Amino acid sequence: MGLNKVVTNAKEAIQDIQDNAVIMLGGFGLCGIPENCIAALVEKDVKNITCISNNAGVDNFGIGLLLQKKQVKKMIASYVGENAEFERQLLSGELEVELIPQGTLATRCMATGYGMPVIYTPAGVGTEVAEGKETRRFTMYGEEKEYLMEKAFESDFAIVKAWKGDKLGNLVYKDTARNFNPMMAMAGKITIAEVEILVEPGELDPNEIHTPGIYVHKIFQGENYEKRIEQLTVRKKD
C-alpha cells in the first residue's frame, strides 16, 4: 500500500473486510477499543466473523454490538464475564468460544508479530486448555517443567485504536489504552488504525512512538468517541 495510508473514515477503512474474516481487535474491556471500526462493521453487517480479543465487550457496546446482531461466529478471548448476550449464545451453542489465559493470548499475539509460529508456556498445563495440544519438557534454572505448545494466530485483519498517529501510520497510545493494541497492531496481516488525533509526518516525537508505521496499512482520524466506563465504583458517602 506504500506511504499513502490515510483513508477518510471507518467505512472506507473496513471496506475490504468480508464475511468469514478473522479479525484481531485491540482494547481491554472498553478501554482503547476501536469504536468507529466496530460501528462500521455493524453497519456493513459482515457475517461469520472470528474475533480475537481480550474480551467480548458489554451488551450494548464494543464487540457486544457485533454479538447482538449475531455477526460473530467464534470468539477467541480471555475474559467474557460482562456480556449477558455472549453467555446466552455460548450456552445455547450459537457461538463457538476458545478461552485463553490472558498472558498466553498476549504472547501468541506477539509471536505472530515476530513471525514465530509457536510459543511454549507452562500456563494451562494439566487443564482443559491443554486438551489436544502438544506438550514438551524443558529445564530452566535447573528445574524441569512441562510446557504447552501454543500456535501463533493467523488473522486477516487487526483493528486498533490509538490516541495519536501520523499519516505514515506511527502510533502513540495513551495510558492504559496501550493494553493489547500494540501487539495486535504487529500481528495483523492488514492492520487498520483509528486515532483521535492525526498529524503530519515528523510531528510525533520518535522516542514516544509505540507502534512503528511499518505495521500499519490504513489509518484515519475517528470521531465521537464515547469512552464509556465499564464499571464505575464509588465510595458510599459517610
C-alpha positions as semicolon CSV with decimal commas, in nm:
position;residue;x (nm);y (nm);z (nm)
1;M;0,000;0,000;0,000
2;G;0,309;0,226;0,009
3;L;0,310;0,550;0,207
4;N;-0,047;0,652;0,121
5;K;-0,215;0,503;0,427
6;V;-0,474;0,766;0,513
7;V;-0,839;0,686;0,450
8;T;-1,138;0,910;0,505
9;N;-1,329;0,722;0,773
10;A;-1,409;0,386;0,930
11;K;-1,641;0,284;0,647
12;E;-1,360;0,319;0,396
13;A;-1,106;0,159;0,631
14;I;-1,305;-0,164;0,668
15;Q;-1,438;-0,188;0,312
16;D;-1,217;-0,490;0,233
17;I;-1,339;-0,691;0,534
18;Q;-1,578;-0,958;0,412
19;D;-1,779;-1,243;0,564
20;N;-1,577;-1,515;0,742
21;A;-1,288;-1,280;0,822
22;V;-1,059;-1,341;1,121
23;I;-1,017;-1,008;1,299
24;M;-0,796;-0,909;1,593
25;L;-0,934;-0,619;1,795
26;G;-0,728;-0,411;2,037
27;G;-0,854;-0,289;2,371
28;F;-0,911;-0,413;2,724
29;G;-1,266;-0,409;2,846
30;L;-1,394;-0,088;2,692
31;C;-1,059;0,089;2,720
32;G;-0,886;0,161;2,391
33;I;-1,132;-0,024;2,169
34;P;-1,171;0,075;1,801
35;E;-1,522;0,217;1,844
36;N;-1,556;0,365;1,496
37;C;-1,449;0,049;1,314
38;I;-1,674;-0,172;1,523
39;A;-1,968;0,055;1,441
40;A;-1,877;0,036;1,071
41;L;-1,865;-0,346;1,085
42;V;-2,209;-0,347;1,246
43;E;-2,344;-0,118;0,974
44;K;-2,185;-0,326;0,696
45;D;-2,333;-0,640;0,855
46;V;-2,026;-0,857;0,800
47;K;-2,116;-1,216;0,893
48;N;-1,939;-1,517;1,048
49;I;-1,654;-1,318;1,199
50;T;-1,390;-1,481;1,416
51;C;-1,290;-1,223;1,678
52;I;-0,957;-1,239;1,860
53;S;-0,984;-1,002;2,153
54;N;-0,908;-0,983;2,522
55;N;-1,283;-0,972;2,591
56;A;-1,626;-0,961;2,432
57;G;-1,723;-0,607;2,527
58;V;-2,053;-0,548;2,706
59;D;-2,410;-0,600;2,591
60;N;-2,459;-0,264;2,422
61;F;-2,108;-0,155;2,334
62;G;-1,784;-0,274;2,179
63;I;-1,784;-0,628;2,039
64;G;-2,115;-0,670;2,219
65;L;-2,275;-0,479;1,930
66;L;-2,149;-0,742;1,685
67;L;-2,278;-1,019;1,910
68;Q;-2,621;-0,857;1,929
69;K;-2,657;-0,887;1,552
70;K;-2,509;-1,239;1,556
71;Q;-2,224;-1,136;1,330
72;V;-1,965;-1,329;1,533
73;K;-1,913;-1,699;1,463
74;K;-1,627;-1,755;1,707
75;M;-1,474;-1,566;2,000
76;I;-1,111;-1,622;2,094
77;A;-1,069;-1,433;2,420
78;S;-0,953;-1,430;2,781
79;Y;-1,245;-1,274;2,967
80;V;-1,610;-1,259;2,872
81;G;-1,790;-1,212;3,202
82;E;-1,955;-0,875;3,140
83;N;-2,168;-0,976;2,845
84;A;-2,504;-1,147;2,904
85;E;-2,572;-1,195;2,533
86;F;-2,236;-1,365;2,492
87;E;-2,327;-1,601;2,778
88;R;-2,663;-1,678;2,620
89;Q;-2,511;-1,757;2,279
90;L;-2,240;-1,971;2,438
91;L;-2,481;-2,179;2,647
92;S;-2,724;-2,222;2,356
93;G;-2,447;-2,342;2,124
94;E;-2,488;-2,048;1,886
95;L;-2,132;-1,926;1,940
96;E;-1,801;-2,109;1,928
97;V;-1,564;-1,998;2,204
98;E;-1,195;-2,053;2,273
99;L;-1,089;-1,922;2,612
100;I;-0,718;-1,849;2,651
101;P;-0,518;-1,741;2,958
102;Q;-0,455;-1,369;2,923
103;G;-0,077;-1,393;2,922
104;T;-0,091;-1,668;2,661
105;L;-0,320;-1,457;2,443
106;A;-0,080;-1,162;2,463
107;T;0,225;-1,377;2,390
108;R;0,059;-1,551;2,096
109;C;-0,016;-1,209;1,951
110;M;0,346;-1,103;1,998
111;A;0,468;-1,428;1,845
112;T;0,254;-1,359;1,540
113;G;0,409;-1,016;1,504
114;Y;0,759;-1,156;1,547
115;G;0,700;-1,425;1,285
116;M;0,730;-1,710;1,536
117;P;0,493;-1,999;1,458
118;V;0,464;-2,127;1,818
119;I;0,544;-2,048;2,180
120;Y;0,583;-2,274;2,482
121;T;0,421;-2,180;2,811
122;P;0,351;-2,351;3,145
123;A;0,012;-2,176;3,163
124;G;-0,274;-2,420;3,108
125;V;-0,075;-2,742;3,151
126;G;-0,296;-3,009;3,306
127;T;-0,619;-2,817;3,239
128;E;-0,886;-2,810;2,969
129;V;-0,675;-2,551;2,790
130;A;-0,419;-2,824;2,711
131;E;-0,662;-3,070;2,554
132;G;-0,541;-3,182;2,212
133;K;-0,222;-2,976;2,230
134;E;0,139;-3,086;2,228
135;T;0,348;-3,056;2,543
136;R;0,724;-3,075;2,593
137;R;0,953;-3,073;2,894
138;F;1,221;-2,806;2,928
139;T;1,471;-2,726;3,200
140;M;1,511;-2,368;3,317
141;Y;1,722;-2,258;3,614
142;G;1,780;-2,622;3,699
143;E;1,406;-2,708;3,717
144;E;1,241;-2,931;3,460
145;K;0,879;-2,844;3,381
146;E;0,616;-2,932;3,127
147;Y;0,526;-2,666;2,875
148;L;0,228;-2,634;2,645
149;M;0,280;-2,554;2,278
150;E;0,056;-2,271;2,160
151;K;0,037;-2,158;1,799
152;A;0,063;-1,803;1,672
153;F;-0,254;-1,654;1,525
154;E;-0,341;-1,626;1,158
155;S;-0,565;-1,324;1,120
156;D;-0,687;-1,142;0,812
157;F;-0,708;-0,803;0,982
158;A;-0,609;-0,629;1,302
159;I;-0,807;-0,322;1,411
160;V;-0,656;-0,098;1,677
161;K;-0,723;0,238;1,836
162;A;-0,456;0,492;1,929
163;W;-0,459;0,837;2,084
164;K;-0,239;0,999;1,820
165;G;-0,094;0,889;1,488
166;D;0,075;1,037;1,184
167;K;0,000;0,985;0,819
168;L;0,278;0,727;0,792
169;G;0,099;0,507;1,046
170;N;0,318;0,569;1,351
171;L;0,103;0,537;1,663
172;V;0,105;0,666;2,021
173;Y;-0,130;0,514;2,278
174;K;-0,242;0,699;2,588
175;D;-0,216;0,550;2,935
176;T;-0,393;0,215;2,984
177;A;-0,540;0,226;2,631
178;R;-0,199;0,094;2,530
179;N;-0,303;-0,253;2,661
180;F;-0,346;-0,506;2,377
181;N;-0,327;-0,252;2,095
182;P;0,049;-0,261;2,021
183;M;0,069;-0,639;1,996
184;M;-0,249;-0,663;1,788
185;A;-0,111;-0,396;1,553
186;M;0,204;-0,603;1,499
187;A;0,013;-0,923;1,436
188;G;-0,237;-0,827;1,168
189;K;-0,190;-0,928;0,808
190;I;-0,363;-0,597;0,733
191;T;-0,367;-0,351;1,024
192;I;-0,622;-0,071;1,044
193;A;-0,566;0,207;1,298
194;E;-0,816;0,467;1,409
195;V;-0,679;0,764;1,604
196;E;-0,819;1,055;1,795
197;I;-0,560;1,295;1,651
198;L;-0,398;1,257;1,309
199;V;-0,086;1,466;1,244
200;E;0,167;1,518;0,969
201;P;0,484;1,306;0,949
202;G;0,755;1,443;1,174
203;E;0,519;1,586;1,435
204;L;0,547;1,287;1,667
205;D;0,847;1,254;1,896
206;P;1,027;0,938;1,772
207;N;1,102;0,845;2,134
208;E;0,730;0,833;2,215
209;I;0,611;0,616;1,927
210;H;0,471;0,281;2,048
211;T;0,383;0,122;1,713
212;P;0,605;0,200;1,415
213;G;0,420;0,280;1,095
214;I;0,564;-0,023;0,915
215;Y;0,296;-0,234;1,088
216;V;0,003;-0,011;0,986
217;H;-0,167;-0,030;0,646
218;K;-0,461;0,208;0,690
219;I;-0,515;0,498;0,929
220;F;-0,790;0,754;0,983
221;Q;-0,900;1,010;1,238
222;G;-1,204;0,884;1,424
223;E;-1,481;1,085;1,582
224;N;-1,747;1,086;1,853
225;Y;-1,560;0,862;2,097
226;E;-1,780;0,775;2,393
227;K;-1,502;0,621;2,606
228;R;-1,752;0,450;2,831
229;I;-1,661;0,334;3,178
230;E;-1,726;-0,039;3,204
231;Q;-1,788;-0,038;3,578
232;L;-1,796;0,272;3,795
233;T;-1,740;0,213;4,163
234;V;-1,757;0,496;4,413
235;R;-1,728;0,506;4,788
236;K;-2,052;0,544;4,979
237;K;-2,099;0,875;5,147
238;D;-2,015;0,863;5,518
